[in-house]
Amino acid sequence: MQTWKIKDNEAGQRLDKYLRKRLGQAPDSFLYKMLRKKNIVLNGKKADGSEKLCVEDEIKVFLSEETIAKFSQPDTDMETLRQQYPVTKLETLYEDTDILVINKPAGMLSQKASPGDISANEYIIGYLLQTGAVSPEELSTFKPSVCNRLDRNTSGILIAGKTLAGLQCMAGQLKERSLEKYYCCLVKGIVAEEQEMIGWLVKDSASNQVTVFSEQEWEKKIQHEHSLDNRHKKRSENSIQKGSYIRTGYRPLSHAGDYTLLEARLFTGRSHQIRAHLA
């Protein structure tokens, strides 16, 4: 038998989700069976798995040590963690108990694009392991994570949640757009006035390229596709659904020769939006 006490970074999630992390090798059917038979109880009472966990909640698992070991996530030693989460020099802009803000360099992924990638997310966890802000044991039930993303070739502010509270708070502000995003970019040509642009962006996932349509172009595209016969129309509607409304603002900061330094503001955040819209 084992007893697990819920900590700050584990609170707020469902019991069954927490059990999947602690007993990740066990099938769901086994976990729910153990809950029904009261072999797993929450605060001394029968639970069905849908309960939201609170700090200091107590989970008792009435299973043999061998069974718990069999279904637990494999133990990861510090050397393996160092390989998964390497340490690199990060330019820290701000850090407190709950969040870490860094200046991501161009060329670094914000998050993994494929399993073998090492991204800012892994470097941040490596840094937190090194400083003792997170322990190997805590990583089994909560992993710090970036809250926003930047394109690989874009440098700029990346916010990470060190704790669940920090992650939820910053992700919520980004979702509600109570944080404003500004970027500096160099463009060819003289831009004299502040302006806003709106349009529609279509992304080709296979080539990772986007196409931007003005409002007038988008209206014509829709009208044209609606005029096609039913056979082609079905295929066209699928392409229409991929279009995303975009709104970008910019103002000139300075210019030299035939180039202008702009401050761009994202009112919507889509892949390659600033580069595609300005182009």
C-alpha positions as CSV (number, residue, x, y, z in Angstrom):
1,M,0.0,0.0,0.0
2,Q,1.1,3.6,-0.8
3,T,-0.2,7.0,0.1
4,W,0.2,10.0,-2.2
5,K,-0.4,13.5,-1.0
6,I,-1.3,16.1,-3.6
7,K,1.0,19.1,-3.9
8,D,0.5,22.6,-5.4
9,N,1.5,21.6,-9.0
10,E,-0.8,18.5,-8.9
11,A,-4.0,20.2,-7.7
12,G,-6.7,21.2,-10.1
13,Q,-6.6,18.1,-12.3
14,R,-8.9,15.1,-12.3
15,L,-8.1,12.1,-10.2
16,D,-8.1,9.7,-13.2
17,K,-5.7,12.0,-15.1
18,Y,-3.4,12.0,-12.0
19,L,-3.5,8.2,-11.7
20,R,-2.6,7.8,-15.4
21,K,0.6,9.8,-14.7
22,R,1.5,7.9,-11.5
23,L,0.5,4.5,-13.0
24,G,1.2,5.2,-16.6
25,Q,1.7,1.5,-17.6
26,A,-1.7,0.4,-16.3
27,P,-4.7,0.3,-18.7
28,D,-7.6,2.6,-18.0
29,S,-9.8,-0.4,-17.4
30,F,-7.6,-1.5,-14.5
31,L,-7.6,1.9,-12.9
32,Y,-11.4,2.3,-13.0
33,K,-11.8,-1.3,-11.7
34,M,-9.5,-0.5,-8.7
35,L,-11.6,2.7,-8.1
36,R,-14.8,0.7,-8.1
37,K,-13.4,-1.9,-5.8
38,K,-12.1,0.8,-3.4
39,N,-8.5,-0.4,-3.9
40,I,-7.8,3.2,-4.7
41,V,-9.6,5.8,-2.5
42,L,-9.5,9.6,-2.2
43,N,-9.5,11.0,1.3
44,G,-10.6,7.6,2.7
45,K,-13.7,7.5,0.4
46,K,-14.7,5.7,-2.8
47,A,-14.0,7.8,-5.9
48,D,-14.9,7.4,-9.6
49,G,-12.0,9.3,-11.1
50,S,-13.8,12.5,-12.1
51,E,-13.0,14.3,-8.8
52,K,-10.9,17.5,-9.0
53,L,-7.9,17.2,-6.8
54,C,-7.0,19.8,-4.1
55,V,-3.8,20.5,-2.3
56,E,-3.3,18.1,0.7
57,D,-5.8,15.6,-0.8
58,E,-4.7,12.0,0.1
59,I,-4.8,9.1,-2.3
60,K,-4.4,5.6,-0.9
61,V,-3.5,2.8,-3.2
62,F,-4.2,-0.7,-1.7
63,L,-2.0,-2.6,-4.1
64,S,1.1,-4.6,-3.6
65,E,4.5,-2.8,-4.0
66,E,5.2,-5.2,-6.9
67,T,2.0,-4.2,-8.7
68,I,2.6,-0.5,-8.1
69,A,6.2,-0.8,-9.4
70,K,5.0,-2.8,-12.5
71,F,2.5,-0.1,-13.5
72,S,4.5,3.0,-12.4
73,Q,6.3,5.2,-15.0
74,P,9.9,4.0,-15.4
75,D,12.3,5.6,-12.9
76,T,14.5,8.2,-14.6
77,D,17.9,8.8,-13.2
78,M,19.5,12.3,-13.2
79,E,21.9,11.4,-16.0
80,T,19.0,10.4,-18.3
81,L,17.2,13.6,-17.4
82,R,20.3,15.6,-18.3
83,Q,20.2,14.1,-21.8
84,Q,16.5,14.7,-22.2
85,Y,16.7,18.2,-20.8
86,P,20.2,19.6,-21.5
87,V,21.4,22.9,-20.0
88,T,22.2,25.8,-22.2
89,K,22.7,29.5,-21.5
90,L,19.3,31.2,-21.4
91,E,18.9,35.0,-21.5
92,T,16.5,35.5,-18.6
93,L,14.4,38.6,-18.7
94,Y,12.3,37.9,-15.6
95,E,11.8,35.1,-13.1
96,D,9.8,34.5,-9.9
97,T,8.3,31.5,-8.1
98,D,5.7,30.8,-10.8
99,I,7.0,32.0,-14.2
100,L,10.2,32.3,-16.2
101,V,10.6,34.8,-19.1
102,I,13.4,34.4,-21.6
103,N,14.6,36.0,-24.8
104,K,14.5,33.1,-27.3
105,P,17.2,33.4,-29.9
106,A,16.5,32.9,-33.6
107,G,17.0,29.3,-34.7
108,M,15.6,27.7,-31.5
109,L,12.2,25.9,-31.5
110,S,9.7,27.0,-28.9
111,Q,8.4,23.4,-28.6
112,K,9.2,20.1,-30.2
113,A,8.2,19.6,-33.9
114,S,9.3,16.0,-33.8
115,P,10.2,13.5,-31.0
116,G,14.0,14.0,-31.5
117,D,13.9,17.8,-31.3
118,I,15.4,19.8,-28.4
119,S,13.4,23.0,-28.0
120,A,13.3,25.9,-25.6
121,N,10.9,23.9,-23.5
122,E,13.5,21.2,-22.9
123,Y,16.2,23.8,-22.2
124,I,13.9,25.5,-19.7
125,I,13.2,22.3,-17.8
126,G,17.0,21.6,-17.8
127,Y,17.6,25.0,-16.3
128,L,14.9,24.4,-13.6
129,L,16.4,21.0,-12.7
130,Q,19.8,22.5,-12.5
131,T,18.6,25.3,-10.1
132,G,16.5,23.0,-8.1
133,A,13.2,24.8,-8.9
134,V,11.8,21.4,-10.0
135,S,12.8,17.9,-8.9
136,P,12.9,14.7,-10.9
137,E,10.0,13.3,-8.9
138,E,7.8,16.3,-9.6
139,L,8.4,15.9,-13.4
140,S,6.4,12.6,-13.3
141,T,3.1,14.5,-12.5
142,F,3.8,18.1,-13.8
143,K,6.1,19.4,-16.4
144,P,6.9,23.2,-16.7
145,S,6.0,24.4,-20.2
146,V,6.1,27.5,-22.4
147,C,2.9,29.5,-22.6
148,N,3.4,31.1,-26.0
149,R,5.2,30.2,-29.1
150,L,7.5,31.9,-31.6
151,D,8.5,30.7,-35.0
152,R,11.9,29.1,-35.1
153,N,13.5,32.0,-36.9
154,T,11.9,34.6,-34.7
155,S,13.7,35.9,-31.6
156,G,11.7,37.4,-28.7
157,I,10.0,37.0,-25.4
158,L,9.0,33.4,-24.4
159,I,7.0,32.9,-21.2
160,A,7.1,29.6,-19.3
161,G,5.1,28.4,-16.4
162,K,7.3,27.0,-13.6
163,T,4.3,25.9,-11.6
164,L,0.8,24.9,-12.5
165,A,-0.5,28.2,-11.1
166,G,1.9,30.2,-13.3
167,L,1.2,28.2,-16.4
168,Q,-2.6,28.6,-16.0
169,C,-2.4,32.3,-15.2
170,M,-0.2,33.2,-18.2
171,A,-2.0,30.9,-20.6
172,G,-5.3,32.4,-19.5
173,Q,-4.0,36.0,-20.1
174,L,-2.7,35.1,-23.6
175,K,-6.0,33.4,-24.5
176,E,-8.0,36.4,-23.3
177,R,-5.6,38.7,-25.1
178,S,-5.1,40.9,-22.0
179,L,-1.4,40.8,-23.0
180,E,-0.5,42.7,-26.2
181,K,2.2,41.3,-28.5
182,Y,4.6,43.6,-30.3
183,Y,7.4,42.7,-32.7
184,C,10.2,44.7,-34.4
185,C,10.9,43.9,-38.0
186,L,13.0,45.3,-40.8
187,V,11.3,45.7,-44.2
188,K,12.4,46.9,-47.6
189,G,10.9,50.2,-48.7
190,I,9.9,53.4,-46.9
191,V,6.8,53.2,-44.7
192,A,5.7,56.6,-43.6
193,E,2.5,56.1,-41.7
194,E,0.9,53.8,-39.1
195,Q,-1.6,51.4,-40.5
196,E,-3.7,48.3,-39.8
197,M,-4.3,45.5,-42.3
198,I,-6.9,42.8,-42.2
199,G,-7.2,39.7,-44.4
200,W,-7.4,35.9,-44.6
201,L,-4.6,33.5,-44.2
202,V,-4.5,30.0,-45.7
203,K,-1.7,27.6,-44.6
204,D,-0.4,24.7,-46.6
205,S,0.8,22.3,-43.8
206,A,2.7,20.1,-46.2
207,S,5.0,22.9,-47.4
208,N,4.6,25.0,-44.2
209,Q,3.8,28.0,-46.5
210,V,1.0,30.5,-46.1
211,T,-1.0,32.6,-48.5
212,V,-2.6,35.9,-47.5
213,F,-5.8,37.2,-49.2
214,S,-7.2,40.7,-48.9
215,E,-10.8,41.0,-47.9
216,Q,-11.8,41.7,-51.6
217,E,-9.7,38.8,-52.8
218,W,-11.3,36.5,-50.2
219,E,-14.8,37.5,-51.1
220,K,-14.1,36.8,-54.8
221,K,-12.5,33.4,-53.9
222,I,-15.6,32.4,-51.9
223,Q,-18.0,33.6,-54.6
224,H,-16.0,31.7,-57.2
225,E,-16.0,28.5,-55.2
226,H,-19.7,28.7,-54.4
227,S,-20.4,28.9,-58.2
228,L,-18.7,25.6,-58.8
229,D,-20.9,22.5,-59.2
230,N,-21.6,20.3,-56.1
231,R,-18.8,17.9,-56.8
232,H,-16.1,20.6,-56.8
233,K,-17.9,22.7,-54.3
234,K,-17.5,20.1,-51.5
235,R,-13.7,20.2,-52.1
236,S,-13.7,24.0,-52.2
237,E,-15.6,24.4,-48.9
238,N,-12.9,22.3,-47.2
239,S,-10.3,24.8,-48.4
240,I,-12.5,27.7,-47.3
241,Q,-12.6,26.3,-43.8
242,K,-8.8,26.5,-43.6
243,G,-8.8,30.3,-44.0
244,S,-8.2,32.3,-40.8
245,Y,-9.1,35.9,-40.3
246,I,-6.0,38.0,-39.5
247,R,-5.4,41.5,-38.3
248,T,-2.0,43.1,-38.1
249,G,-1.0,46.7,-37.1
250,Y,2.3,48.4,-37.7
251,R,4.0,51.8,-37.2
252,P,7.4,53.0,-38.5
253,L,10.1,53.6,-35.9
254,S,12.9,54.7,-38.2
255,H,14.3,54.2,-41.6
256,A,17.7,54.2,-43.3
257,G,18.1,54.2,-47.1
258,D,15.5,52.0,-48.6
259,Y,14.6,50.1,-45.4
260,T,12.2,50.8,-42.5
261,L,12.2,49.5,-39.0
262,L,8.6,48.7,-38.0
263,E,6.9,47.9,-34.7
264,A,4.2,45.4,-35.6
265,R,1.3,44.4,-33.4
266,L,-0.5,41.1,-33.6
267,F,-4.3,41.4,-33.0
268,T,-4.6,37.8,-34.1
269,G,-1.8,35.2,-33.9
270,R,-1.4,32.9,-36.9
271,S,1.5,31.1,-38.4
272,H,4.0,33.5,-40.2
273,Q,1.3,36.2,-40.0
274,I,3.6,39.2,-39.8
275,R,6.0,38.2,-42.5
276,A,3.2,37.0,-44.8
277,H,1.0,40.1,-44.2
278,L,3.8,42.6,-44.7
279,A,5.0,40.8,-47.8
